[in-house]
Amino acid sequence: MPEPGLSSPPQAADPFAAALSAVLAAATASVKAAATATAPAAPAARAEGAAPAEAAPAVEAAAAASGLGRVLRGPSGLGTGGLFRVVPPQPAAAVEPLAGPVAAASPVEGIPVPGLYFHPIPEPDPVRVAEVSRRIKDWAVDEVDLFPEEWENQFDGFSVGRYMVACHPDAPTVDHLMLATRLMVAENAVDDCYCEDHGGSPVGLGSRLLLAHTALDPLHTTAEYAPGWAESLGSDAPRRAYHSAMRYFTELASPSQADRFRHDMARLHLGYLAEAAWAETDHVPEVWEYLAMRQFNNFRPCPTITDSVGGYELPADLHALPGTQRVIALAGNATTIVNDLYSYTKELASPGRHLNLPVVISEREGLSDQDGYLKAVEVHNELMHAFEAEAAALAATHPAPQLLRFLRGVAAWVDGNHHWHQTNTYRYSLPDFW
């Protein structure tokens, strides 16, 4: 991939943005070098041709010196004040008091995929985690009747509170965090109940998804037929969850942000349908076809609402920029391959054949299970480095404060998503390939 052109960024109107552009320009030279970096957290057995493990410290030092990590990662470091002054922090009183003391955060066990490129993050704020966990359980049980009692352990084991707090470190209030949390739970209810483990089937999926989508994108019809549609919104748990979560979302998000989210959910549902079609015909796609499907059936709706959860708005013209769209797509693609890698053994143990990137690579390219998995790690790493390079280039050429904050929020979502997958040992364990 050619290097992004960062040599002559436009002059920023904001002093912080000007400084950020200078840092990003300096970072460009390190992007190629960083392409072979691996996480330092685990010993990495590697596929032939991968960078030697002893090179990683030097690469990481170069990347850190460039400022790229400080610009794109985490809630602290260079530029934090400038990015977060777009919306003033809300008072701590916005978080409801908890029923009892909360223990200090401690690292959660979980082994990262060896060789995977990622950025470690601190444990998410335990006070917020506890409060989000309490609220989402109340919503799921009392408001939308989401699951029967026998699924309660699975709901708790998902640890959605930790997930969303880790992914949205700049959310001004717990109310803002709950926007993402309800939508995440609703999306998983649709996936589980319509497509996957809890009664899902590829047969008739299109009809179910279409009707569920009307809970997000309302039907505009005649007076005679509107009551039938309105009644249908409560007919099953996924539609109840979609309808309720979207109602909460539109109370805080702008019309433009809501429409953006609906569009990305349509993308998600299209990806579900492609995967279902392959399941019905027992088709194993080419690797590029699988990756095309995964660009739609992926996490994109989650990072695309990072500004809504952050309490500000990325203007529609900046969101629609080809560069912004590429950054969001790469973030969604990389984080979804993270899911393929961490859920690999879980899916192998489930009934039927589950397509994921390691399985498709192994079958289509005639590789062993181990080599297919290791090549999937390489695919993830290339997508991650492309995401970071493109985000750096976009920030330098369009240093609007809202866009800079949005890019930082998407990067934080990418890191939080990995942290949750790595540490959720209730759901995930790694294959014995090393």
N, C-alpha and C positions, 0 to 999 in steps of 0.2 A: 504494500500500500504506500503511495507517495506520502511524503511528509506534508502536514497541513501548512498552508502558507501563512506564517505568523509575522513576517518580517516588517510589515507596515500596518499595524492595527490603527484604527481611527482614534483620534484623541477622545478620551473619556470626559464626560461632563463632571464626574464625581472623582475626587482625589483618590479614594480607595480603588475605584474601578481602573484608574490609570496605573496605579501600583500593581493591581492584579494582572493587567495586561502585560506589564513588563515581566512579572514572574512567569506568566504563561509562555512568553516568548523564550525565556531562558529554559523553560521546561521542555520545549520541543526537541532539543537535541538529545534528551534522555529517553524519549519515548521508545525509539528503536532498541536502545540498550535494555530498557525495562522489559522488553518482550520475552526475555528468557527467565525473568525472575520467578521464584516460587515462594510459597509461604514458608517461613522459618519454623513453623510449629511442629512439623513431623518429618521423619526421615522419608525420603522420596526415592522409591525405585522408579526408574523412568524408562520410557520407550527409547529405542535406539535413535540417536540424533538429537535428544533433548539436551539442554544446557547442563553441564556438570553442576552438582549441588554446591561445590565449593565456590562457584562464581556468584551465587545468590547474594552473599553479604555485600560484595562490591557493587552489584547492580542496585541493591536497595539503598546503599549509601549514595550512589549517584542520583537516584530518583529523589531521595530526601533532600539532597543538596539543591536540586533544581527547583524545589518548591512545588512540584506537581502534586505531591501527596498533601501538602499543607493547603493547597488551593481547593482540591476536590474532596478531601476527606474530613469527616468528623465534625463535631460541634465546637471545636476549639482550634487555636492556632492562627496563622496569618489570615487576616481578613474577616474573622468572625464578627467583629463589631460592625463592620460595614455591611455584611450580608444580612445581619439580623436587625439592623436599625430600620429596615424597610417597614416592618410592623413592630411597634414597641411590645416588649414582653408583657404578658398579663400578670396581675398580682397573684401571689400564691393562694389567696383565698378562693380562686376559681376552682381549685381542687377540693372536693368535698372531704371533710375529716374522715379518717378511717376508724373502724370499730376498735382496733387494738394496735399495739406497737408492731412495726415492720422491721424485720431483721435487716442488717446491712447487707448489701449485695456482695455475693461471693462468686468466684468463677464457677460455671457449671461445666461438668465433665462433658466431653465430646471430642472425638479425634477428627481433625480436619482431613479431607481427602489429600493424601500425599501428592505433592507436585502441583496442587491447585493454587492459582494466583488469587489472593484475596487480601483484604485489609482487616486485621483484628480490631475489635471495638471493645470498650468497657462494657461491663454488665449494665443492662438498662436499669433506670431508676426504680428501685423496688417499691417506693410509695406509689408511683404511677402505675407500675405493673399490677399491684394489688388492687388499685381502684378500678383500672380498666377491666381486670379479670372479674371483679365483683359485678360491675355494671353489665358486662356482656353476658354473663350467666343469667342475670335477672332478665335481661332483654330476651334472650333465647328461650328461657323457660316460661316467663310470665307474659311477655308481649306477643311472641310469634309461635309459641308451642313448637319449637324447632325439632326436638328429638324425643324419642321414648326413653324411659328410665334406663334401659339396658345399654344405651349409647352414651351415658353420662361420663363414664371413664374415658372414652375416646374424645369427647368434647374437652374435658379437663386436660387430657394428655396433649392435645393440640397446642396448648400454652399460647393462645392467641394474644393475651395481654403482653407477654414478653416479646412476642413477634412485633406487634405494632409499636410498642414503645421504643424498641431497638431501631425500627425503620424510620421513625419520625421524631428525631431528637429536638427539632425546633418547633414542635406543636405548642402553641401558646397556652392551651388549656386541655383538660381531660375531655371536655366536650368535643374539641377538635380531633383528638385521638379516636374518640368513639365513632366519628364519621368513617374513618378507614376500617375500624374494627368490625362494625356491623356489616359493611360491604364485603370484607374478607370472609366473614362467617357465612354470609348469604351466598357468595360465589362458591364456597366449598360445599354448601348444602346442595346447590344445583349440580355440581360435579359429582358428588357422592350418590345422590338420589336419582339423578337422571342418567349419568354416564358410567359410574364406577361401582364401588363396593356395596352400597346399601340399596340394592334394587335397580341399579342402572342397567341400561341395555342400549345397544345401537339401534335396535328396532323401534321405529316411531320417534326417534330422538328429535328430529326436525320439528315435529308438531309441538312437542313438549317445550323445546327451547323457544319457539316462536311465541307461544302463549306466555311463557315466563318473561320474555323480553318486554312484553306489554306492561309488566309491572314496573319496568324502568322507563319505558317510552310509551306513554299512555295512548290507548285507543281513542280516536276521535270519530265518533259514529253517531247514529241517529238516536233519538229519544227512545224509540221502541227497543233497540238492541243494546243500549248502554248498560241497563241493569244486569243483563246476563254476564257481560264482561266484568263488571264491578264485583259481582258475586264470585266469579272465577278466581279473583285475586287471593281469596282465602281458602282455595280448594286444596292446596297441599303446602307442605312446609317450605319448599323452595320459593314458591310464589309469595307466600306470606312474608318470608324473610326479605326477598327482593323489594317488595312494595314498601315495607316498613323502613328498611335501610335507605332506600332512595328518598323517602319522605323526609327523614332526618337530614340527609345530605343536602337536599334542595333548600332547607331552612337556613343553612349557613353558606352554601356555595352560591356563586352567581349563576345566572342562566347560561352563560357561555361555558363555565366550568361543568355544569350539569350536562350540557349537550356534548361536550368533549368526552365525558365519561361514558355517555350512552353509545357514542361512536366506537369507543374502545371495547365496550362490552359486546357490541355487534361483531367486532373482529374476533373476540374470544369465542363467541358462539359459532362463528364460521369455522374456526379451528376445531372445535368439538365435533362438528359435523364431518369434517374431512377425516378425522381419526376414526369416527364411527363407521364411515363408508369403508375404510380399509379393514376394520374389524369384521364387518359383514361379509367381505369377500376373502378374508384371510390373506390380505395383501401386505407384503413387506415393502415399503417404499424405498426408492433410492435414497441415499443419505441426503442429497440436496433437497429431495422432495420432503423428507421428514423435517429438515430444518425450515423449509417454507411453511409447513404446517405449524411448527413450533413458534414461528413468528406471530401467529394468530392465537393459537392455544397456548398462551403464556401469561406472565405476570404483568403485562403492560398496563392494564387498568389500575394497578396499585401505585406505581411511581408516577403515573400521569396525573394523579390527584394530589401530589405532594404540596402544591401551593394551596389547595383548599384546606388541607390538614394544617398547613403552616399559618393560615389566617391571612393570606394575601392572594393576589391574583396575577398570574402571568398573562399579559395581554394576548388576545387571540392572534394578532399579527406576528408576535414573537413565537408563540407556540406553533404556528403554521410554517415557520421557516423550514426549508429542507434540512438545514443543519440540526435544528431542534428535533425534528422528526427522526432523523438518523440516530441521534443520541438516545432518544427514548426507545427506539427499536432495538438498538444494540444493548441497552440496559435490560430490556425485557428478555431478549434472547439469551444473554449471558446468565441472568438469574434463573431462567427456566432450565438451562442445562445443569445448573447447580442442583435443582430439584431432581433431574434425571439421575445424577450421580449419587446423591444421598439416598434416594428412594429405590435404588437399584435392587438391593437384596429384599426389601419389603415387597416390591412388585414381583420378583421371582417366586416369592413364597405365596403369592395370591393365585387364585384359580385362573385358568386361561393364560393366554399370552399377552403381556403388556409390552407395547412398543416404547422404547426409550432409546436415547442416542447410542449408548454402548451396544445394545442388542442389534440395532439397525446396522451400525458399522460392522459388527462381527459377522452378521449374516450376508450383507451386501459386498463386503470386501474380503471375505474368506479368512477372517482373523479369529484367533482364540478369544474366549470370553475376556481373559485378562488384557490382551492387546487391544481389543475393541474398547474396553473401559479406559485404558491409558490414552488411547487416541482421542476419546471423548473429552478427557481432561485437557488435552492440547487444544481441541476446538474451543472449549470454554475459555482458556487462557488467551487465545487469539482474539476472541470476541471482547474480552475484558480490556485488553490493551487498545483495541480499536475504539471502544467506548471512551476510554480516558483520553486518547489522542483527539478524538472528534470533539469531546466536551471542552478540551483545552483550546482547540482552534475556534470553536464557536464563542467561547467566553472572550477570546481576544478580539474577534472581529465584531462582536455585538455586546459591548460591556454595559448593557442596561442593568441597573441594580436588580430588577425583578428576575431577569434571566439568569444573572449570576447566582442569585439565591435559589432559583429553581434547579439549576445544574448541581449546586451543592446538595440540595434536598434529594435529587435523584441518586447522586453518589452515596449519600447516607442510606437511602433505601437499599441500594445494592449491597452495601456492607451489612446492614441489619438483617437482610434476607439470608445472607450466608451464615451469619452468627446464629440465627434461629435454627437453620438446618443442621449446622455442626453440633449444636448443643442439645437438640431435641432427641435425646437418646430413647425416649418413650416410643418414638415413631421410627427412628432411623438407626441403622448400623452399617458399617462398611463391609464390602466383600474382602475376603482373605487373599488379596492379590499382591501383598508386599512381604 
